[in-house]
Amino acid sequence: MRQYKTIQVSKRVIDRVRCNCCARLIQDEEYFSAVKHWGYRSPYDTEVHAMDVCTDCYEKWIRSFAVSPVLEEESQSEEGCI
Ligand SMILES: [Zn+2]
């Protein structure tokens, strides 16, 4: 027979998220996030970069890309998206 008791556990949760581009608080909306652990042969030798970008800044950013990051429907199925 098991007897249970209630315990309290501390947990780290995200409190605020600020856009890396415009510094606006964005935790209550959709935003882009990425974390990159750079390797030895990169210009950022072993640094870890993390970013959160609001949709407005993301739109400006991807417009500067030579190749769109938006996958076409056919490409999505090739990537194995469910
Ligand atoms: Zn922004």
PDB file of the backbone (N, CA, C, O) and the ligand in Angstrom, with CONECT records:
HET     ZN  A 101       1
ATOM      1  N   MET A   1       0.835  -1.182   0.000  1.00  0.00           N
ATOM      2  CA  MET A   1       0.000   0.000   0.000  1.00  0.00           C
ATOM      3  C   MET A   1       0.879   1.245   0.000  1.00  0.00           C
ATOM      4  O   MET A   1       1.867   1.331   0.730  1.00  0.00           O
ATOM      5  N   ARG A   2       0.504   2.187  -0.819  1.00  0.00           N
ATOM      6  CA  ARG A   2       1.260   3.443  -0.899  1.00  0.00           C
ATOM      7  C   ARG A   2       0.496   4.548  -0.194  1.00  0.00           C
ATOM      8  O   ARG A   2      -0.720   4.686  -0.327  1.00  0.00           O
ATOM      9  N   GLN A   3       1.235   5.308   0.542  1.00  0.00           N
ATOM     10  CA  GLN A   3       0.646   6.489   1.169  1.00  0.00           C
ATOM     11  C   GLN A   3       1.312   7.706   0.548  1.00  0.00           C
ATOM     12  O   GLN A   3       2.535   7.746   0.413  1.00  0.00           O
ATOM     13  N   TYR A   4       0.541   8.664   0.182  1.00  0.00           N
ATOM     14  CA  TYR A   4       1.062   9.849  -0.488  1.00  0.00           C
ATOM     15  C   TYR A   4       1.004  11.055   0.421  1.00  0.00           C
ATOM     16  O   TYR A   4       0.147  11.159   1.299  1.00  0.00           O
ATOM     17  N   LYS A   5       1.935  11.961   0.191  1.00  0.00           N
ATOM     18  CA  LYS A   5       1.903  13.248   0.868  1.00  0.00           C
ATOM     19  C   LYS A   5       2.093  14.324  -0.192  1.00  0.00           C
ATOM     20  O   LYS A   5       2.620  14.048  -1.270  1.00  0.00           O
ATOM     21  N   THR A   6       1.685  15.503   0.094  1.00  0.00           N
ATOM     22  CA  THR A   6       1.801  16.612  -0.850  1.00  0.00           C
ATOM     23  C   THR A   6       3.058  17.408  -0.518  1.00  0.00           C
ATOM     24  O   THR A   6       3.290  17.786   0.630  1.00  0.00           O
ATOM     25  N   ILE A   7       3.871  17.656  -1.560  1.00  0.00           N
ATOM     26  CA  ILE A   7       5.075  18.469  -1.372  1.00  0.00           C
ATOM     27  C   ILE A   7       5.034  19.627  -2.349  1.00  0.00           C
ATOM     28  O   ILE A   7       4.325  19.573  -3.354  1.00  0.00           O
ATOM     29  N   GLN A   8       5.781  20.659  -2.064  1.00  0.00           N
ATOM     30  CA  GLN A   8       5.893  21.789  -2.986  1.00  0.00           C
ATOM     31  C   GLN A   8       7.249  21.704  -3.674  1.00  0.00           C
ATOM     32  O   GLN A   8       8.267  21.434  -3.037  1.00  0.00           O
ATOM     33  N   VAL A   9       7.248  21.937  -4.973  1.00  0.00           N
ATOM     34  CA  VAL A   9       8.466  21.861  -5.761  1.00  0.00           C
ATOM     35  C   VAL A   9       8.715  23.212  -6.411  1.00  0.00           C
ATOM     36  O   VAL A   9       7.817  23.793  -7.021  1.00  0.00           O
ATOM     37  N   SER A  10       9.934  23.706  -6.280  1.00  0.00           N
ATOM     38  CA  SER A  10      10.298  24.954  -6.965  1.00  0.00           C
ATOM     39  C   SER A  10      10.571  24.653  -8.423  1.00  0.00           C
ATOM     40  O   SER A  10      11.170  23.631  -8.756  1.00  0.00           O
ATOM     41  N   LYS A  11      10.132  25.538  -9.278  1.00  0.00           N
ATOM     42  CA  LYS A  11      10.311  25.321 -10.707  1.00  0.00           C
ATOM     43  C   LYS A  11      10.621  26.651 -11.378  1.00  0.00           C
ATOM     44  O   LYS A  11       9.970  27.659 -11.104  1.00  0.00           O
ATOM     45  N   ARG A  12      11.617  26.650 -12.259  1.00  0.00           N
ATOM     46  CA  ARG A  12      11.942  27.869 -13.008  1.00  0.00           C
ATOM     47  C   ARG A  12      11.035  27.954 -14.218  1.00  0.00           C
ATOM     48  O   ARG A  12      10.978  27.033 -15.034  1.00  0.00           O
ATOM     49  N   VAL A  13      10.328  29.065 -14.326  1.00  0.00           N
ATOM     50  CA  VAL A  13       9.446  29.272 -15.473  1.00  0.00           C
ATOM     51  C   VAL A  13       9.771  30.622 -16.095  1.00  0.00           C
ATOM     52  O   VAL A  13      10.318  31.509 -15.439  1.00  0.00           O
ATOM     53  N   ILE A  14       9.435  30.758 -17.339  1.00  0.00           N
ATOM     54  CA  ILE A  14       9.675  32.024 -18.032  1.00  0.00           C
ATOM     55  C   ILE A  14       8.742  33.080 -17.469  1.00  0.00           C
ATOM     56  O   ILE A  14       7.529  32.878 -17.411  1.00  0.00           O
ATOM     57  N   ASP A  15       9.296  34.190 -17.061  1.00  0.00           N
ATOM     58  CA  ASP A  15       8.507  35.286 -16.511  1.00  0.00           C
ATOM     59  C   ASP A  15       8.278  36.355 -17.571  1.00  0.00           C
ATOM     60  O   ASP A  15       7.145  36.765 -17.823  1.00  0.00           O
ATOM     61  N   ARG A  16       9.361  36.797 -18.186  1.00  0.00           N
ATOM     62  CA  ARG A  16       9.256  37.810 -19.222  1.00  0.00           C
ATOM     63  C   ARG A  16      10.143  37.432 -20.392  1.00  0.00           C
ATOM     64  O   ARG A  16      11.211  36.848 -20.210  1.00  0.00           O
ATOM     65  N   VAL A  17       9.698  37.764 -21.589  1.00  0.00           N
ATOM     66  CA  VAL A  17      10.501  37.554 -22.792  1.00  0.00           C
ATOM     67  C   VAL A  17      10.564  38.885 -23.513  1.00  0.00           C
ATOM     68  O   VAL A  17       9.540  39.522 -23.763  1.00  0.00           O
ATOM     69  N   ARG A  18      11.777  39.295 -23.845  1.00  0.00           N
ATOM     70  CA  ARG A  18      11.984  40.572 -24.523  1.00  0.00           C
ATOM     71  C   ARG A  18      12.563  40.289 -25.905  1.00  0.00           C
ATOM     72  O   ARG A  18      13.481  39.480 -26.045  1.00  0.00           O
ATOM     73  N   CYS A  19      12.034  40.946 -26.909  1.00  0.00           N
ATOM     74  CA  CYS A  19      12.535  40.792 -28.277  1.00  0.00           C
ATOM     75  C   CYS A  19      13.987  41.280 -28.344  1.00  0.00           C
ATOM     76  O   CYS A  19      14.300  42.384 -27.897  1.00  0.00           O
ATOM     77  N   ASN A  20      14.861  40.452 -28.904  1.00  0.00           N
ATOM     78  CA  ASN A  20      16.272  40.841 -29.018  1.00  0.00           C
ATOM     79  C   ASN A  20      16.470  42.012 -29.971  1.00  0.00           C
ATOM     80  O   ASN A  20      17.461  42.734 -29.858  1.00  0.00           O
ATOM     81  N   CYS A  21      15.558  42.212 -30.898  1.00  0.00           N
ATOM     82  CA  CYS A  21      15.715  43.291 -31.887  1.00  0.00           C
ATOM     83  C   CYS A  21      15.195  44.633 -31.375  1.00  0.00           C
ATOM     84  O   CYS A  21      15.896  45.641 -31.460  1.00  0.00           O
ATOM     85  N   CYS A  22      13.956  44.653 -30.838  1.00  0.00           N
ATOM     86  CA  CYS A  22      13.341  45.925 -30.457  1.00  0.00           C
ATOM     87  C   CYS A  22      13.168  46.083 -28.946  1.00  0.00           C
ATOM     88  O   CYS A  22      12.759  47.149 -28.486  1.00  0.00           O
ATOM     89  N   ALA A  23      13.467  45.050 -28.174  1.00  0.00           N
ATOM     90  CA  ALA A  23      13.418  45.063 -26.712  1.00  0.00           C
ATOM     91  C   ALA A  23      11.996  45.106 -26.140  1.00  0.00           C
ATOM     92  O   ALA A  23      11.827  45.297 -24.936  1.00  0.00           O
ATOM     93  N   ARG A  24      10.995  44.935 -26.966  1.00  0.00           N
ATOM     94  CA  ARG A  24       9.606  44.935 -26.500  1.00  0.00           C
ATOM     95  C   ARG A  24       9.311  43.625 -25.767  1.00  0.00           C
ATOM     96  O   ARG A  24       9.837  42.575 -26.138  1.00  0.00           O
ATOM     97  N   LEU A  25       8.468  43.681 -24.723  1.00  0.00           N
ATOM     98  CA  LEU A  25       8.053  42.474 -24.002  1.00  0.00           C
ATOM     99  C   LEU A  25       7.082  41.687 -24.873  1.00  0.00           C
ATOM    100  O   LEU A  25       6.101  42.240 -25.370  1.00  0.00           O
ATOM    101  N   ILE A  26       7.355  40.398 -25.058  1.00  0.00           N
ATOM    102  CA  ILE A  26       6.582  39.616 -26.031  1.00  0.00           C
ATOM    103  C   ILE A  26       6.114  38.273 -25.486  1.00  0.00           C
ATOM    104  O   ILE A  26       5.678  37.419 -26.258  1.00  0.00           O
ATOM    105  N   GLN A  27       6.194  38.066 -24.170  1.00  0.00           N
ATOM    106  CA  GLN A  27       5.885  36.745 -23.628  1.00  0.00           C
ATOM    107  C   GLN A  27       4.432  36.311 -23.829  1.00  0.00           C
ATOM    108  O   GLN A  27       4.130  35.121 -23.750  1.00  0.00           O
ATOM    109  N   ASP A  28       3.534  37.257 -24.087  1.00  0.00           N
ATOM    110  CA  ASP A  28       2.118  36.903 -24.250  1.00  0.00           C
ATOM    111  C   ASP A  28       1.699  36.777 -25.706  1.00  0.00           C
ATOM    112  O   ASP A  28       0.506  36.729 -26.008  1.00  0.00           O
ATOM    113  N   GLU A  29       2.664  36.722 -26.603  1.00  0.00           N
ATOM    114  CA  GLU A  29       2.329  36.604 -28.016  1.00  0.00           C
ATOM    115  C   GLU A  29       3.228  35.559 -28.679  1.00  0.00           C
ATOM    116  O   GLU A  29       4.165  35.055 -28.059  1.00  0.00           O
ATOM    117  N   GLU A  30       2.948  35.249 -29.900  1.00  0.00           N
ATOM    118  CA  GLU A  30       3.762  34.324 -30.680  1.00  0.00           C
ATOM    119  C   GLU A  30       5.086  35.014 -31.025  1.00  0.00           C
ATOM    120  O   GLU A  30       5.094  36.192 -31.383  1.00  0.00           O
ATOM    121  N   TYR A  31       6.192  34.297 -30.920  1.00  0.00           N
ATOM    122  CA  TYR A  31       7.492  34.871 -31.270  1.00  0.00           C
ATOM    123  C   TYR A  31       8.428  33.765 -31.725  1.00  0.00           C
ATOM    124  O   TYR A  31       8.186  32.582 -31.482  1.00  0.00           O
ATOM    125  N   PHE A  32       9.508  34.174 -32.396  1.00  0.00           N
ATOM    126  CA  PHE A  32      10.517  33.246 -32.903  1.00  0.00           C
ATOM    127  C   PHE A  32      11.599  33.061 -31.849  1.00  0.00           C
ATOM    128  O   PHE A  32      12.033  34.033 -31.231  1.00  0.00           O
ATOM    129  N   SER A  33      12.040  31.822 -31.635  1.00  0.00           N
ATOM    130  CA  SER A  33      13.122  31.531 -30.695  1.00  0.00           C
ATOM    131  C   SER A  33      14.147  30.625 -31.350  1.00  0.00           C
ATOM    132  O   SER A  33      13.802  29.738 -32.131  1.00  0.00           O
ATOM    133  N   ALA A  34      15.402  30.854 -31.026  1.00  0.00           N
ATOM    134  CA  ALA A  34      16.468  29.982 -31.513  1.00  0.00           C
ATOM    135  C   ALA A  34      17.621  29.989 -30.518  1.00  0.00           C
ATOM    136  O   ALA A  34      17.896  30.995 -29.864  1.00  0.00           O
ATOM    137  N   VAL A  35      18.282  28.849 -30.419  1.00  0.00           N
ATOM    138  CA  VAL A  35      19.490  28.725 -29.604  1.00  0.00           C
ATOM    139  C   VAL A  35      20.533  28.056 -30.480  1.00  0.00           C
ATOM    140  O   VAL A  35      20.259  27.035 -31.111  1.00  0.00           O
ATOM    141  N   LYS A  36      21.724  28.628 -30.521  1.00  0.00           N
ATOM    142  CA  LYS A  36      22.803  28.072 -31.323  1.00  0.00           C
ATOM    143  C   LYS A  36      24.057  27.906 -30.471  1.00  0.00           C
ATOM    144  O   LYS A  36      24.559  28.864 -29.884  1.00  0.00           O
ATOM    145  N   HIS A  37      24.552  26.668 -30.415  1.00  0.00           N
ATOM    146  CA  HIS A  37      25.815  26.376 -29.742  1.00  0.00           C
ATOM    147  C   HIS A  37      26.879  26.366 -30.836  1.00  0.00           C
ATOM    148  O   HIS A  37      26.955  25.419 -31.620  1.00  0.00           O
ATOM    149  N   TRP A  38      27.689  27.401 -30.892  1.00  0.00           N
ATOM    150  CA  TRP A  38      28.678  27.522 -31.965  1.00  0.00           C
ATOM    151  C   TRP A  38      29.857  26.593 -31.733  1.00  0.00           C
ATOM    152  O   TRP A  38      30.276  26.370 -30.598  1.00  0.00           O
ATOM    153  N   GLY A  39      30.380  26.061 -32.814  1.00  0.00           N
ATOM    154  CA  GLY A  39      31.509  25.137 -32.750  1.00  0.00           C
ATOM    155  C   GLY A  39      32.848  25.847 -32.777  1.00  0.00           C
ATOM    156  O   GLY A  39      32.920  27.072 -32.878  1.00  0.00           O
ATOM    157  N   TYR A  40      33.891  25.070 -32.687  1.00  0.00           N
ATOM    158  CA  TYR A  40      35.255  25.601 -32.622  1.00  0.00           C
ATOM    159  C   TYR A  40      35.668  26.356 -33.876  1.00  0.00           C
ATOM    160  O   TYR A  40      36.407  27.338 -33.792  1.00  0.00           O
ATOM    161  N   ARG A  41      35.208  25.918 -35.015  1.00  0.00           N
ATOM    162  CA  ARG A  41      35.677  26.533 -36.261  1.00  0.00           C
ATOM    163  C   ARG A  41      34.766  27.647 -36.742  1.00  0.00           C
ATOM    164  O   ARG A  41      34.766  27.970 -37.929  1.00  0.00           O
ATOM    165  N   SER A  42      34.007  28.228 -35.866  1.00  0.00           N
ATOM    166  CA  SER A  42      33.134  29.343 -36.227  1.00  0.00           C
ATOM    167  C   SER A  42      33.740  30.647 -35.707  1.00  0.00           C
ATOM    168  O   SER A  42      34.661  30.619 -34.890  1.00  0.00           O
ATOM    169  N   PRO A  43      33.232  31.782 -36.174  1.00  0.00           N
ATOM    170  CA  PRO A  43      33.717  33.060 -35.649  1.00  0.00           C
ATOM    171  C   PRO A  43      33.340  33.269 -34.181  1.00  0.00           C
ATOM    172  O   PRO A  43      33.876  34.163 -33.526  1.00  0.00           O
ATOM    173  N   TYR A  44      32.416  32.444 -33.656  1.00  0.00           N
ATOM    174  CA  TYR A  44      31.930  32.597 -32.276  1.00  0.00           C
ATOM    175  C   TYR A  44      32.392  31.455 -31.390  1.00  0.00           C
ATOM    176  O   TYR A  44      31.730  31.123 -30.406  1.00  0.00           O
ATOM    177  N   ASP A  45      33.486  30.874 -31.720  1.00  0.00           N
ATOM    178  CA  ASP A  45      34.152  29.773 -31.030  1.00  0.00           C
ATOM    179  C   ASP A  45      33.553  29.386 -29.668  1.00  0.00           C
ATOM    180  O   ASP A  45      33.869  30.009 -28.654  1.00  0.00           O
ATOM    181  N   THR A  46      32.709  28.384 -29.642  1.00  0.00           N
ATOM    182  CA  THR A  46      32.064  27.763 -28.467  1.00  0.00           C
ATOM    183  C   THR A  46      31.044  28.660 -27.745  1.00  0.00           C
ATOM    184  O   THR A  46      30.546  28.274 -26.688  1.00  0.00           O
ATOM    185  N   GLU A  47      30.723  29.833 -28.281  1.00  0.00           N
ATOM    186  CA  GLU A  47      29.709  30.675 -27.644  1.00  0.00           C
ATOM    187  C   GLU A  47      28.322  30.074 -27.860  1.00  0.00           C
ATOM    188  O   GLU A  47      28.095  29.336 -28.819  1.00  0.00           O
ATOM    189  N   VAL A  48      27.407  30.397 -26.961  1.00  0.00           N
ATOM    190  CA  VAL A  48      26.010  30.003 -27.113  1.00  0.00           C
ATOM    191  C   VAL A  48      25.201  31.273 -27.327  1.00  0.00           C
ATOM    192  O   VAL A  48      25.243  32.194 -26.511  1.00  0.00           O
ATOM    193  N   HIS A  49      24.478  31.310 -28.415  1.00  0.00           N
ATOM    194  CA  HIS A  49      23.631  32.470 -28.725  1.00  0.00           C
ATOM    195  C   HIS A  49      22.175  32.036 -28.634  1.00  0.00           C
ATOM    196  O   HIS A  49      21.793  31.007 -29.192  1.00  0.00           O
ATOM    197  N   ALA A  50      21.367  32.818 -27.934  1.00  0.00           N
ATOM    198  CA  ALA A  50      19.929  32.545 -27.827  1.00  0.00           C
ATOM    199  C   ALA A  50      19.186  33.817 -28.178  1.00  0.00           C
ATOM    200  O   ALA A  50      19.581  34.914 -27.785  1.00  0.00           O
ATOM    201  N   MET A  51      18.108  33.657 -28.923  1.00  0.00           N
ATOM    202  CA  MET A  51      17.353  34.844 -29.320  1.00  0.00           C
ATOM    203  C   MET A  51      15.856  34.582 -29.323  1.00  0.00           C
ATOM    204  O   MET A  51      15.391  33.478 -29.610  1.00  0.00           O
ATOM    205  N   ASP A  52      15.122  35.629 -28.997  1.00  0.00           N
ATOM    206  CA  ASP A  52      13.671  35.644 -29.116  1.00  0.00           C
ATOM    207  C   ASP A  52      13.352  36.894 -29.917  1.00  0.00           C
ATOM    208  O   ASP A  52      13.820  37.984 -29.589  1.00  0.00           O
ATOM    209  N   VAL A  53      12.564  36.741 -30.956  1.00  0.00           N
ATOM    210  CA  VAL A  53      12.304  37.844 -31.883  1.00  0.00           C
ATOM    211  C   VAL A  53      10.794  37.955 -32.117  1.00  0.00           C
ATOM    212  O   VAL A  53      10.137  36.967 -32.444  1.00  0.00           O
ATOM    213  N   CYS A  54      10.253  39.153 -31.947  1.00  0.00           N
ATOM    214  CA  CYS A  54       8.816  39.372 -32.146  1.00  0.00           C
ATOM    215  C   CYS A  54       8.482  39.217 -33.639  1.00  0.00           C
ATOM    216  O   CYS A  54       9.366  39.243 -34.495  1.00  0.00           O
ATOM    217  N   THR A  55       7.212  39.058 -33.920  1.00  0.00           N
ATOM    218  CA  THR A  55       6.805  38.808 -35.306  1.00  0.00           C
ATOM    219  C   THR A  55       7.097  39.997 -36.218  1.00  0.00           C
ATOM    220  O   THR A  55       7.422  39.805 -37.390  1.00  0.00           O
ATOM    221  N   ASP A  56       6.987  41.230 -35.697  1.00  0.00           N
ATOM    222  CA  ASP A  56       7.301  42.410 -36.523  1.00  0.00           C
ATOM    223  C   ASP A  56       8.774  42.410 -36.933  1.00  0.00           C
ATOM    224  O   ASP A  56       9.101  42.607 -38.103  1.00  0.00           O
ATOM    225  N   CYS A  57       9.651  42.189 -35.966  1.00  0.00           N
ATOM    226  CA  CYS A  57      11.087  42.175 -36.261  1.00  0.00           C
ATOM    227  C   CYS A  57      11.456  40.962 -37.112  1.00  0.00           C
ATOM    228  O   CYS A  57      12.324  41.039 -37.982  1.00  0.00           O
ATOM    229  N   TYR A  58      10.781  39.836 -36.848  1.00  0.00           N
ATOM    230  CA  TYR A  58      11.036  38.638 -37.647  1.00  0.00           C
ATOM    231  C   TYR A  58      10.694  38.888 -39.108  1.00  0.00           C
ATOM    232  O   TYR A  58      11.430  38.476 -40.004  1.00  0.00           O
ATOM    233  N   GLU A  59       9.562  39.572 -39.348  1.00  0.00           N
ATOM    234  CA  GLU A  59       9.150  39.894 -40.712  1.00  0.00           C
ATOM    235  C   GLU A  59      10.216  40.740 -41.419  1.00  0.00           C
ATOM    236  O   GLU A  59      10.576  40.466 -42.564  1.00  0.00           O
ATOM    237  N   LYS A  60      10.715  41.773 -40.724  1.00  0.00           N
ATOM    238  CA  LYS A  60      11.779  42.619 -41.302  1.00  0.00           C
ATOM    239  C   LYS A  60      13.036  41.797 -41.571  1.00  0.00           C
ATOM    240  O   LYS A  60      13.689  41.953 -42.603  1.00  0.00           O
ATOM    241  N   TRP A  61      13.361  40.919 -40.622  1.00  0.00           N
ATOM    242  CA  TRP A  61      14.578  40.101 -40.732  1.00  0.00           C
ATOM    243  C   TRP A  61      14.503  39.176 -41.946  1.00  0.00           C
ATOM    244  O   TRP A  61      15.433  39.137 -42.751  1.00  0.00           O
ATOM    245  N   ILE A  62      13.409  38.435 -42.081  1.00  0.00           N
ATOM    246  CA  ILE A  62      13.356  37.454 -43.171  1.00  0.00           C
ATOM    247  C   ILE A  62      13.230  38.107 -44.538  1.00  0.00           C
ATOM    248  O   ILE A  62      13.564  37.499 -45.555  1.00  0.00           O
ATOM    249  N   ARG A  63      12.743  39.361 -44.563  1.00  0.00           N
ATOM    250  CA  ARG A  63      12.704  40.073 -45.846  1.00  0.00           C
ATOM    251  C   ARG A  63      14.117  40.375 -46.352  1.00  0.00           C
ATOM    252  O   ARG A  63      14.312  40.628 -47.541  1.00  0.00           O
ATOM    253  N   SER A  64      15.108  40.347 -45.442  1.00  0.00           N
ATOM    254  CA  SER A  64      16.500  40.585 -45.852  1.00  0.00           C
ATOM    255  C   SER A  64      17.167  39.309 -46.374  1.00  0.00           C
ATOM    256  O   SER A  64      18.280  39.366 -46.898  1.00  0.00           O
ATOM    257  N   PHE A  65      16.506  38.170 -46.238  1.00  0.00           N
ATOM    258  CA  PHE A  65      17.077  36.904 -46.692  1.00  0.00           C
ATOM    259  C   PHE A  65      17.059  36.822 -48.218  1.00  0.00           C
ATOM    260  O   PHE A  65      16.113  37.283 -48.857  1.00  0.00           O
ATOM    261  N   ALA A  66      18.097  36.241 -48.794  1.00  0.00           N
ATOM    262  CA  ALA A  66      18.123  35.988 -50.229  1.00  0.00           C
ATOM    263  C   ALA A  66      17.196  34.837 -50.586  1.00  0.00           C
ATOM    264  O   ALA A  66      16.647  34.794 -51.687  1.00  0.00           O
ATOM    265  N   VAL A  67      17.022  33.901 -49.653  1.00  0.00           N
ATOM    266  CA  VAL A  67      16.154  32.740 -49.855  1.00  0.00           C
ATOM    267  C   VAL A  67      15.131  32.726 -48.724  1.00  0.00           C
ATOM    268  O   VAL A  67      15.491  32.793 -47.549  1.00  0.00           O
ATOM    269  N   SER A  68      13.875  32.638 -49.082  1.00  0.00           N
ATOM    270  CA  SER A  68      12.805  32.656 -48.081  1.00  0.00           C
ATOM    271  C   SER A  68      12.876  31.428 -47.171  1.00  0.00           C
ATOM    272  O   SER A  68      13.141  30.325 -47.647  1.00  0.00           O
ATOM    273  N   PRO A  69      12.641  31.608 -45.864  1.00  0.00           N
ATOM    274  CA  PRO A  69      12.608  30.456 -44.959  1.00  0.00           C
ATOM    275  C   PRO A  69      11.253  29.747 -44.961  1.00  0.00           C
ATOM    276  O   PRO A  69      11.090  28.712 -44.316  1.00  0.00           O
ATOM    277  N   VAL A  70      10.287  30.304 -45.683  1.00  0.00           N
ATOM    278  CA  VAL A  70       8.939  29.720 -45.709  1.00  0.00           C
ATOM    279  C   VAL A  70       8.952  28.482 -46.589  1.00  0.00           C
ATOM    280  O   VAL A  70       9.314  28.551 -47.764  1.00  0.00           O
ATOM    281  N   LEU A  71       8.559  27.358 -46.025  1.00  0.00           N
ATOM    282  CA  LEU A  71       8.522  26.112 -46.777  1.00  0.00           C
ATOM    283  C   LEU A  71       7.243  26.039 -47.585  1.00  0.00           C
ATOM    284  O   LEU A  71       6.160  26.365 -47.099  1.00  0.00           O
ATOM    285  N   GLU A  72       7.388  25.610 -48.816  1.00  0.00           N
ATOM    286  CA  GLU A  72       6.212  25.363 -49.644  1.00  0.00           C
ATOM    287  C   GLU A  72       5.575  24.069 -49.159  1.00  0.00           C
ATOM    288  O   GLU A  72       6.233  23.264 -48.499  1.00  0.00           O
ATOM    289  N   GLU A  73       4.317  23.864 -49.475  1.00  0.00           N
ATOM    290  CA  GLU A  73       3.603  22.678 -48.997  1.00  0.00           C
ATOM    291  C   GLU A  73       4.327  21.394 -49.393  1.00  0.00           C
ATOM    292  O   GLU A  73       4.410  20.461 -48.595  1.00  0.00           O
ATOM    293  N   GLU A  74       4.851  21.338 -50.620  1.00  0.00           N
ATOM    294  CA  GLU A  74       5.562  20.152 -51.099  1.00  0.00           C
ATOM    295  C   GLU A  74       6.839  19.918 -50.306  1.00  0.00           C
ATOM    296  O   GLU A  74       7.168  18.777 -49.983  1.00  0.00           O
ATOM    297  N   SER A  75       7.579  21.014 -49.982  1.00  0.00           N
ATOM    298  CA  SER A  75       8.819  20.899 -49.220  1.00  0.00           C
ATOM    299  C   SER A  75       8.540  20.408 -47.816  1.00  0.00           C
ATOM    300  O   SER A  75       9.331  19.646 -47.259  1.00  0.00           O
ATOM    301  N   GLN A  76       7.420  20.835 -47.230  1.00  0.00           N
ATOM    302  CA  GLN A  76       7.088  20.429 -45.861  1.00  0.00           C
ATOM    303  C   GLN A  76       6.917  18.921 -45.762  1.00  0.00           C
ATOM    304  O   GLN A  76       7.349  18.303 -44.789  1.00  0.00           O
ATOM    305  N   SER A  77       6.286  18.330 -46.772  1.00  0.00           N
ATOM    306  CA  SER A  77       6.083  16.884 -46.721  1.00  0.00           C
ATOM    307  C   SER A  77       7.409  16.154 -46.894  1.00  0.00           C
ATOM    308  O   SER A  77       7.603  15.076 -46.332  1.00  0.00           O
ATOM    309  N   GLU A  78       8.336  16.744 -47.679  1.00  0.00           N
ATOM    310  CA  GLU A  78       9.654  16.135 -47.836  1.00  0.00           C
ATOM    311  C   GLU A  78      10.448  16.174 -46.546  1.00  0.00           C
ATOM    312  O   GLU A  78      11.277  15.299 -46.295  1.00  0.00           O
ATOM    313  N   GLU A  79      10.193  17.198 -45.713  1.00  0.00           N
ATOM    314  CA  GLU A  79      10.900  17.334 -44.442  1.00  0.00           C
ATOM    315  C   GLU A  79      10.326  16.381 -43.396  1.00  0.00           C
ATOM    316  O   GLU A  79      10.882  16.267 -42.304  1.00  0.00           O
ATOM    317  N   GLY A  80       9.249  15.710 -43.700  1.00  0.00           N
ATOM    318  CA  GLY A  80       8.666  14.764 -42.767  1.00  0.00           C
ATOM    319  C   GLY A  80       7.776  15.405 -41.720  1.00  0.00           C
ATOM    320  O   GLY A  80       7.543  14.827 -40.659  1.00  0.00           O
ATOM    321  N   CYS A  81       7.267  16.625 -42.021  1.00  0.00           N
ATOM    322  CA  CYS A  81       6.352  17.266 -41.086  1.00  0.00           C
ATOM    323  C   CYS A  81       5.052  16.483 -40.986  1.00  0.00           C
ATOM    324  O   CYS A  81       4.549  15.958 -41.979  1.00  0.00           O
ATOM    325  N   ILE A  82       4.539  16.416 -39.818  1.00  0.00           N
ATOM    326  CA  ILE A  82       3.281  15.688 -39.602  1.00  0.00           C
ATOM    327  C   ILE A  82       2.131  16.674 -39.598  1.00  0.00           C
ATOM    328  O   ILE A  82       0.978  16.276 -39.431  1.00  0.00           O
TER     329      ILE A  82
HETATM  330 ZN    ZN A 101      10.903  43.095 -31.993  1.00  0.00          ZN2+
END
